[in-house]
Amino acid sequence: MSKAIQKRRIIGILLLFIVILYIWFMYMDIFDIHGFISTDRLKFLSMIIVFIISLFTRKDALSYKDLHLLQVGLFITLIADLFLLILDSHYILGIFLFSIVQIIYSFRYELRNLKLAIRNFIVIFLSLSIVYFIVNKLVIELDFIWIMGIFYAFCLLNSVAKAFKAYRYKIYPKPNRHMVLIGMILFLLCDISVAMYNIFSEGLLYSISSIAMWLFYLPSQVLLALSGYNYE
């Protein structure tokens, strides 16, 4: 049996595990079931497998530069999920890490003018921080997590816009460009659900958003992890 066939079988098994975990924790979330293992741990386990799938790419990568950016993004995502999902603490740090992830993905989809892009991200973050301190001192006391949320929203929308641009100009071949675009759209839908979950404390929208977060999130991460492979 060739190494290529072995690799495909291993990745297929890992994807099967992810599907099983996905069905398992979504069923528990939808019907509010509390089992011997929490849904948060099942979700984090699924993210570990997603990252492992990206590690199997190696020589089958679309390009090493693209793969390295993808793997760094997935690794930081895993750390952010550890803070927000398992430790259930350090929310500002978690949002900051997700912001870094989106910045990395925006670089992945468009590698031109990196110095200018980095400068713009720094300027926007510093500007938001200055506004926060002014408003906090002179107007009303605010939690800094709101500033981080706004900064993350900017980073996310910028990353999604560049994914659309990469798709339009066919920066990636098929099926990679479809994986990147759909993955980023699902990522956006996940974070819209997260925002709704935090805005509404009860009611139908709260219930829907609590389920929709991971309904969109895990498929987005699987697609992104697979988008680094050279399928030709």
Buried (B, 14 or more C-beta within 10 A) or exposed (E): EEEEEEBEEEBEEBBEBBEEBBEBBBEBBEEEEEEEEBBBEBBBBBBEBBBBBBEBBEEBBBEEEBBBBBBBBBBBBBBBBBBBBEEEEBBBBBBBBBBBBBBBBBBBBBEEEEEEBEEEBEEBBEEBBEEBEEBBEEEEEEEBEEBBBBBBBBBBBBBBBBBBEBBEEEBBEEBBBBBBBBBBBBBBBBBBBBBBBEEBEEEEBBBBBBBBBBBBBBBBBBBBBBBBBBEE
